[in-house]
Amino acid sequence: MSRSPVPRGPARRPTQADIARLAGVSQATVSLVLNERESEVRISPATRDRVLAAMREWGYVANPSARSLAGGRNRILGVHTFEPVFPTNSVDFYFPFLVGIEQEAADLGHDLLLFTSAGGQRQIFRDGSSRLSLADGALLLGRNPNVEEIERLRDSGYPFVYIGHREVSGPPIPYVAADYATATQQLTERLFGLGHRRVAYARIGDGDAQPSRDREKGFRRAASPDGQRRLTGPVWTLESGEDVPGLLAEIRHGGITAIVAEQQVLAERILAYAEGQNLSIPGDLSVVVLGDSAGAPQTGTDWTGLIVPREQMGRQATRLLVQLLEDPDLLDDPGSADAAPGDGAPHESVECLLADGSTVGPVTQS
């Protein structure tokens, strides 16, 4: 094979055109060798071996951006978070998700690419284009996502899976979510089974967030089984932890003996204030925590509640994304995953584990 030398230097890497010249083929043939799995055109083994030999000899590495633009797959999965992924506080929200994502990606033979943003709000689109195109598809996660960017990404046709239940305007998106509703229902029913008749629900902050709505749905299901109506307390939304003294006063005044707390930080505030009021947990008040540990102090309290399956969610989301990459028709198949007819996008639920804990007990007062 006759070869022309490729100029080599610190800033010069061989291109597809160089490899084509060295192998004595067209640049289109080099592209076909790189993307042979995705192409219906087949080339001869001899030509393929000649191209690969030239790549090896000259250290050619395919440009991920170029392959993506050409429609090829890099076997690279992107991970985009809408908040900083490296927290400075003691509670790491993202770490278990990333463990599951990394393990499943490795099992499926894919590399990972983490996308971050320099300062300000995290952005998917910048200067009119999506940076995620460097990867074959992406996993999105975050407590406070930019929904408009998610909808724009969906409309662009780029494959992605959101980790967490996420509703958007227009066509739905693929997602993998924890089954908060079922776990909350089971925990609330446990309270009724222990003789509690006045059970309330409380949270700090935005009750319109999807995870919050899913948890509240489970609480209300337990309160109204099979069309019957149990005597429950109200659903409280507090502005901050400073409202806990008023909450405790309402609990005592209303004869409430059990409370379902959406966040652990709220439960910790209730515990601290209750001790100052000579209230025993669970003797005087049973407390269930619904798994949200963000910002909570690590006091070592053995809370009764649910465990968010973050690692498993990361695994299943990664697996679903690879399935979408291998079979894009899944997006139009109403029978895929847990999608109901007409959904148009697959979604999966992951079971939450229940922690027995020591903060729930039987009713000790009438």
Secondary structure in CASP SS format (residue, H / E / C, confidence):
PFRMAT SS
TARGET T0000
AUTHOR 0000-0000-0000
METHOD secondary structure of the structure
MODEL  1
M C 1.00
S C 1.00
R C 1.00
S C 1.00
P C 1.00
V C 1.00
P C 1.00
R C 1.00
G E 1.00
P C 1.00
A C 1.00
R E 1.00
R C 1.00
P C 1.00
T C 1.00
Q H 1.00
A H 1.00
D H 1.00
I H 1.00
A H 1.00
R H 1.00
L H 1.00
A H 1.00
G C 1.00
V C 1.00
S C 1.00
Q H 1.00
A H 1.00
T H 1.00
V H 1.00
S H 1.00
L H 1.00
V H 1.00
L H 1.00
N C 1.00
E H 1.00
R H 1.00
E H 1.00
S C 1.00
E C 1.00
V C 1.00
R C 1.00
I C 1.00
S C 1.00
P H 1.00
A H 1.00
T H 1.00
R H 1.00
D H 1.00
R H 1.00
V H 1.00
L H 1.00
A H 1.00
A H 1.00
M H 1.00
R H 1.00
E H 1.00
W H 1.00
G C 1.00
Y C 1.00
V C 1.00
A C 1.00
N C 1.00
P H 1.00
S H 1.00
A H 1.00
R H 1.00
S H 1.00
L H 1.00
A C 1.00
G C 1.00
G C 1.00
R C 1.00
N C 1.00
R C 1.00
I E 1.00
L E 1.00
G E 1.00
V E 1.00
H E 1.00
T E 1.00
F C 1.00
E C 1.00
P C 1.00
V C 1.00
F C 1.00
P C 1.00
T C 1.00
N C 1.00
S C 1.00
V C 1.00
D C 1.00
F C 1.00
Y C 1.00
F H 1.00
P H 1.00
F H 1.00
L H 1.00
V H 1.00
G H 1.00
I H 1.00
E H 1.00
Q H 1.00
E H 1.00
A H 1.00
A H 1.00
D H 1.00
L C 1.00
G C 1.00
H C 1.00
D E 1.00
L E 1.00
L E 1.00
L E 1.00
F E 1.00
T C 1.00
S C 1.00
A C 1.00
G C 1.00
G C 1.00
Q C 1.00
R C 1.00
Q C 1.00
I C 1.00
F E 1.00
R E 1.00
D C 1.00
G C 1.00
S E 1.00
S E 1.00
R H 1.00
L H 1.00
S H 1.00
L H 1.00
A C 1.00
D C 1.00
G E 1.00
A E 1.00
L E 1.00
L E 1.00
L E 1.00
G C 1.00
R C 1.00
N C 1.00
P C 1.00
N C 1.00
V H 1.00
E H 1.00
E H 1.00
I H 1.00
E H 1.00
R H 1.00
L H 1.00
R H 1.00
D H 1.00
S H 1.00
G C 1.00
Y C 1.00
P C 1.00
F E 1.00
V E 1.00
Y E 1.00
I E 1.00
G C 1.00
H C 1.00
R C 1.00
E C 1.00
V C 1.00
S C 1.00
G C 1.00
P C 1.00
P C 1.00
I C 1.00
P C 1.00
Y E 1.00
V E 1.00
A E 1.00
A E 1.00
D C 1.00
Y H 1.00
A H 1.00
T H 1.00
A H 1.00
T H 1.00
Q H 1.00
Q H 1.00
L H 1.00
T H 1.00
E H 1.00
R H 1.00
L H 1.00
F H 1.00
G H 1.00
L C 1.00
G C 1.00
H C 1.00
R C 1.00
R C 1.00
V E 1.00
A E 1.00
Y E 1.00
A E 1.00
R E 1.00
I E 1.00
G C 1.00
D C 1.00
G C 1.00
D C 1.00
A C 1.00
Q H 1.00
P H 1.00
S H 1.00
R H 1.00
D H 1.00
R H 1.00
E H 1.00
K H 1.00
G H 1.00
F H 1.00
R H 1.00
R H 1.00
A H 1.00
A H 1.00
S C 1.00
P H 1.00
D H 1.00
G H 1.00
Q C 1.00
R C 1.00
R C 1.00
L C 1.00
T C 1.00
G C 1.00
P C 1.00
V E 1.00
W E 1.00
T E 1.00
L E 1.00
E C 1.00
S C 1.00
G H 1.00
E H 1.00
D H 1.00
V H 1.00
P H 1.00
G H 1.00
L H 1.00
L H 1.00
A H 1.00
E H 1.00
I H 1.00
R H 1.00
H H 1.00
G C 1.00
G C 1.00
I C 1.00
T C 1.00
A E 1.00
I E 1.00
V E 1.00
A E 1.00
E E 1.00
Q E 1.00
Q H 1.00
V H 1.00
L H 1.00
A H 1.00
E H 1.00
R H 1.00
I H 1.00
L H 1.00
A H 1.00
Y H 1.00
A H 1.00
E H 1.00
G H 1.00
Q C 1.00
N C 1.00
L C 1.00
S C 1.00
I C 1.00
P C 1.00
G C 1.00
D C 1.00
L C 1.00
S E 1.00
V E 1.00
V E 1.00
V E 1.00
L E 1.00
G E 1.00
D E 1.00
S C 1.00
A C 1.00
G C 1.00
A C 1.00
P C 1.00
Q C 1.00
T C 1.00
G C 1.00
T C 1.00
D C 1.00
W C 1.00
T E 1.00
G E 1.00
L E 1.00
I E 1.00
V C 1.00
P C 1.00
R H 1.00
E H 1.00
Q H 1.00
M H 1.00
G H 1.00
R H 1.00
Q H 1.00
A H 1.00
T H 1.00
R H 1.00
L H 1.00
L H 1.00
V H 1.00
Q H 1.00
L H 1.00
L H 1.00
E H 1.00
D C 1.00
P H 1.00
D H 1.00
L H 1.00
L H 1.00
D H 1.00
D C 1.00
P C 1.00
G C 1.00
S C 1.00
A C 1.00
D C 1.00
A C 1.00
A C 1.00
P C 1.00
G C 1.00
D C 1.00
G C 1.00
A C 1.00
P C 1.00
H E 1.00
E E 1.00
S E 1.00
V E 1.00
E C 1.00
C C 1.00
L E 1.00
L E 1.00
A E 1.00
D C 1.00
G C 1.00
S C 1.00
T C 1.00
V C 1.00
G C 1.00
P C 1.00
V C 1.00
T C 1.00
Q C 1.00
S C 1.00
END
